[in-house]
Amino acid sequence: MTKLLFPLMNHKNAITMTTLSVIAVFAIASFAGFEISDIDAVTVAVQPSKYVFVEGISTTAEFKFRDGTEISPFQLFTQTGGFGTTTLEATLRAQTGSNIAQNDGGEKTGRSKPAFTLEKNVGGTPYLYEAADEAQKYILNTGMEFPYKFFDVTVYLTAGGDTLRSFEYTDCQTKSYLVTTRSDNEEGYTGKGFVYVDQFTFECDGYTPRNPSMDKLNVVEHAKTISSSDLRSTDKWSSGFKASQ
C-alpha cells in the first residue's frame, strides 16, 4: 500500500505543477497585452472584435527588445522600403589644400533600406512606447547608444491560425511615432465612434521575407522502406514473419 501511495502522490504533484505552469504562461501573456489564439501554431494576437478583415487576414507583430519580447495586433501594415534598389547621389568633398570641390566617383546604386509602418489601437505595448520615447529623446545624438535603440521585428500575416506571409526585420530603429484619431467621417459622431491609434515608422538593417506556402511545397516525404541488407536483421521484420530454421 505504501509503495502505491508514493507514485500516486508524485503523479498528483506533477499534474499540479503542470497546471500552475500553464496558468503562469497565460498570466504573462495577459500582462503583455495580447491573447493567444492558437498555441500549436504561430503566436497570433487577437484583433478587436469590431474590426472586419477581408478573408480573415490580420497582422501580428513580434518585437524583440533587450529587456524582453512584446507581441501585439496591428490593424495597418505597409512596407515602404526593402524591395529593389536605390540610387545615392554623388557627394562632393574638398581637395586637400584647395577650395575646389571634387566629385567622389558619381552616383552609386545600393539595396533599398528596409522600412515599414504599423498602426494599432493605443495601449498594450510598454516596450514599444519606451523605444519610441527614447528615439525622440536622443534624436539629436545619433551616435549615442540607449537600451531600446535597436531591436528585431517579425510581422506575421495570418488567417485561421495559418501564416500566409511573414517578414523578419533585424537591427530596427523607430524613425517616427505619433498618435492620431480616426473616424468614419461624420459617422464617428453618430454611432461608429472614434478610435485613437499609434502610428509607427521603422527602418532596419536586415530584412528576410518568408513564404510558408512554398516551404510546404518543398517538403519531400520519403517512404519508409527496408533495404535487402536489412532483411538479415530479424528485429526489423513485421509481426507474423519469422526466420526458417
For each residue, the residues with C-beta under 8 A, 3 or more apart:
1: 4 5
2: 5 6
3: 6 7
4: 1 7 8
5: 1 2 8 9
6: 2 3 9 10
7: 3 4 10 11
8: 4 5 11 12
9: 5 6 12 13
10: 6 7 13 14
11: 7 8 14 15
12: 8 9 15 16
13: 9 10 16 17
14: 10 11 17 18
15: 11 12 18 19
16: 12 13 19 20
17: 13 14 20 21
18: 14 15 21 22
19: 15 16 22 23
20: 16 17 23 24
21: 17 18 24 25
22: 18 19 25 26
23: 19 20 26 27
24: 20 21 27 28
25: 21 22 28 29
26: 22 23 29 30 36
27: 23 24 30 31
28: 24 25 31 32
29: 25 26 32 34 35 36
30: 26 27 33 35
31: 27 28
32: 28 29 70 71 124
33: 30 70 72 123 124 125
34: 29 45 46 71 72 73 124
35: 29 30 45 46
36: 26 29 39 43 44
37: 44 45 46 161
38: 41 42 44 161
39: 36 43
40:
41: 38 44 161 162 163
42: 38 60 156 158 161 163 166
43: 36 39 60 62 71
44: 36 37 38 41 58 60 156 158 161
45: 34 35 37 60 71 72 73
46: 34 35 37 73
47: 51 53 58 73 75
48: 51 73 121
49:
50:
51: 47 48 75
52:
53: 47 56 57 58
54: 57
55: 159
56: 53 159 160
57: 53 54 157 158 159 164
58: 44 47 53 73 75 157 158 159
59: 73 74 75 76 77 118 155 156 157
60: 42 43 44 45 71 72 73 74 155 156 158
61: 71 72 74 77 118 153 154 155 156
62: 43 69 70 71 153 154 155 156
63: 69 70 71 72 125 127 128 131 151 152 153
64: 69 151 152 153 154
65: 68 69 70 127 131 147 148 151
66: 147 148 151
67: 127 147 148
68: 65 127
69: 62 63 64 65
70: 32 33 62 63 65 125 126 127 128
71: 32 34 43 45 60 61 62 63
72: 33 34 45 60 61 63 120 124 125 128
73: 34 45 46 47 48 58 59 60 120
74: 59 60 61 77 118 119 120 155
75: 47 51 58 59 119 120 121 197
76: 59 117 118 119 120
77: 59 61 74 116 117 118 119 155 157
78: 116 117
79: 82 83 115 116 167
80: 115 116 117 201
81: 112 113 114 115 116 203
82: 79 112 113 114 115 116 204 207
83: 79 112
84: 112
85: 109 110 111 112
86: 109 110 111 112 113
87: 107 108 109
88: 107 108 109 110
89: 107
90: 103 104 105 106 107 108
91: 104
92: 101 102 103 104
93: 101 102 104
94: 98 99 100 101 102
95: 98 100 101 102
96:
97:
98: 94 95
99: 94
100: 94 95
101: 92 93 94 95
102: 92 93 94 95
103: 90 92 106
104: 90 91 92 93
105: 90 108
106: 90 103
107: 87 88 89 90
108: 87 88 90 105
109: 85 86 87 88
110: 85 86 88
111: 85 86
112: 81 82 83 84 85 86
113: 81 82 86 203 204 205
114: 81 82 169 203 204 205 206 207
115: 79 80 81 82 175 201 202 203 204
116: 77 78 79 80 81 82 155 167 169 201 202
117: 76 77 78 80 199 200 201 202
118: 59 61 74 76 77 155 199 200 202
119: 74 75 76 77 197 198 199 200
120: 72 73 74 75 76 125 197 198
121: 48 75 124 195 196 197 198
122: 179 196 197 198
123: 33
124: 32 33 34 72 121
125: 33 63 70 72 120 128 129 198
126: 70 129 130
127: 63 65 67 68 70 130 131 148
128: 63 70 72 125 131 132 200
129: 125 126 132 133
130: 126 127 133 134 147 148
131: 63 65 127 128 134 135 148 149 151 174
132: 128 129 135 136 174 177 200
133: 129 130 136 137
134: 130 131 137 138 146 147 148 149
135: 131 132 138 139 148 149 173 174 175 177
136: 132 133 139 177
137: 133 134 146
138: 134 135 141 144 146 149
139: 135 136 142
140:
141: 138 144
142: 139
143:
144: 138 141
145: 149
146: 134 137 138 149
147: 65 66 67 130 134
148: 65 66 67 127 130 131 134 135 151
149: 131 134 135 138 145 146 173
150: 171 172 173
151: 63 64 65 66 131 148 172
152: 63 64 168 169 170 171 172
153: 61 62 63 64 168 169 172 202 204
154: 61 62 64 166 167 168 169
155: 59 60 61 62 74 77 116 118 166 167 169
156: 42 44 59 60 61 62 163 165 166
157: 57 58 59 77 163 164 165 166
158: 42 44 57 58 60 161 162 163 164
159: 55 56 57 58 162 164
160: 56
161: 37 38 41 42 44 158
162: 41 158 159 212
163: 41 42 156 157 158 166 210 212
164: 57 157 158 159 212 213
165: 156 157 209 210 211 212
166: 42 154 155 156 157 163 209 210 212
167: 79 116 154 155 207 208 209 210
168: 152 153 154 206 207 208 209 210
169: 114 116 152 153 154 155 172 202 204 206 207
170: 152 204 205 206 207 208
171: 150 152 204 205 206
172: 150 151 152 153 169 202 203 204 205
173: 135 149 150 202 203 204
174: 131 132 135 177 200 201 202
175: 115 135 201 202 203
176: 199 200 201
177: 132 135 136 174 198 199 200 201
178: 198 199
179: 122 196 197 198 199
180: 196 197 199
181: 194 195 196 197
182: 194 195 197
183: 187 188 189 192 193 194 195
184: 187 188 192
185: 188
186: 189 190
187: 183 184 190 191 192
188: 183 184 185 192 193 194
189: 183 186
190: 186 187
191: 187
192: 183 184 187 188
193: 183 188
194: 181 182 183 188
195: 121 181 182 183
196: 121 122 179 180 181
197: 75 119 120 121 122 179 180 181 182
198: 119 120 121 122 125 177 178 179
199: 117 118 119 176 177 178 179 180
200: 117 118 119 128 132 174 176 177
201: 80 115 116 117 174 175 176 177
202: 115 116 117 118 153 169 172 173 174 175
203: 81 113 114 115 172 173 175
204: 82 113 114 115 153 169 170 171 172 173 207
205: 113 114 170 171 172
206: 114 168 169 170 171
207: 82 114 167 168 169 170 204
208: 167 168 170
209: 165 166 167 168
210: 163 165 166 167 168 215
211: 165 214 215
212: 162 163 164 165 166 215 216
213: 164 216 217
214: 211 217 218
215: 210 211 212 218 219
216: 212 213 219
217: 213 214
218: 214 215
219: 215 216
220:
221:
222:
223:
224:
225:
226: 230 231 236
227: 230 231
228: 231
229: 232
230: 226 227 233 236
231: 226 227 228 236 237
232: 229
233: 230 236
234: 237 242 243
235:
236: 226 230 231 233
237: 231 234 241 242
238: 241
239:
240:
241: 237 238
242: 234 237
243: 234
244:
245:
